[in-house]
């Protein structure tokens, strides 16, 4: 009975029947923990209400990238030493401590920065460990499609978290806003209990070689651009929407539709070349941002832009992640995952401070059009490289 169940699970793309259950359970844990991080979309609003200037807010948002990038780079050795599962648990604990402490420190630049740095330590470890363990439950049968499905749970959290956070913030205040965000993360942490750990690799060094190949240079640049566009949507799109009188839910909830579409399409998308998917994902993000820039307070246009932006975002990272990891031994994937995550985070969390100067000088709309142009240009370059390779 058990052997037959394992065979069915392997045919569906998992290592065994228990691996299928672990994949689903760990995915739900990742979704719940990611809800805490999704509340960061409202930090620019919270910090503004605390009296911080636009540039100070940009600094608080961008300095978060320092521990994130450092811990992302060393996530491979940490996962090798502790195991991907225990690294994910440590990451969630640090995120809970860092974000929760902002309930007491958000009014002070120095103390708020300390909270952000602690959160960043956990955040840097989180995604590489999450992706490494999630991918370890899969075989090669439906690898790309299932990785897209797994990764889509993270943007799904960004469809729910900001809307939930805005509701709590407006009705119950800053302190409750921060504390309420901890509940799903604690539940996610509890769900990791009882999962089988991933075996540790023989080598525990910084093994980045699989990601640092010339063939991946352009896709990694596209991934940075995707992080840049996504970072803007979290740092500066919320206050822009509020100034237009548009509820944050109007943007963030439609990304639920985009996430659902990427999950349904996962079995179909694996038939396309990763370069096509990368170019398509970045194009959708750029197109969506153009619509958001010109929408004003027109709700239908905002919704269409949100769906396009969310769909592109939900596809881009998991495609590059699966592309680089496919064919590698599961125990060797932590290093390459650290590389791609560090590049994505450099755009996502490293750019709000420089973007604050662009917003201050040109306004939200001009910044959105500029970022969309960057995304569309890189998407065109990736698509052209695919055509050239196919013609050889």
Beta strands, then each sheet from edge to edge (+ up, - down):
end
